[in-house]
Amino acid sequence: MKTRSQSRSAARLAAVQALYQRHMEGIALARLLDEFHQHRLGREIEDDQYADAEVDFFDAVVSGVVARGEEIDAIVQAKLASGWTLQRLDKTMLQILRCGAWELLARPDVPMAAAISEYVDVAKAFFDDREAKFVNGVLDAVAKEVRA
């Protein structure tokens, strides 16, 4: 049996993947959510078992990032080093930061440290420790602003 934290972790990873797909393909939100509900969350694809994700939490993250995209991007952009822009970031990295920032902004029920740690773990699924530390630093700065 999956714990709530495991199903939320799976939802966060799936949300990053969904938003990456939306960014690359320009897919409509309703179609994207439906595709993940029907074909990804908790399914086996090419011998890879996708973890059961908390579907409502997945939907909240993806929809929340889409709905508050400009606000989230402005907050994240302000935390990047001088000379860096969102456009310079790896597209997967951008989605990780957007999801983390949304959760810190919109979900006060999720402890700040837990949200940051979860997205650092997502980063480790795609990148090395240097990028995971980058996620930690940016989201920590976002948290200090939005959870003050």
Secondary structure, 3 states (H helix, E strand, C coil): CCCHHHHHHHHHHHHHHHHHHHHHHCCCHHHHHHHHHHHCCCCEECCEECCCCCHHHHHHHHHHHHHCHHHHHHHHHHHCCCCCCHHHCCHHHHHHHHHHHHHHHHCCCCCHHHHHHHHHHHHHHHCCHHHHHHHHHHHHHHHHHHCC
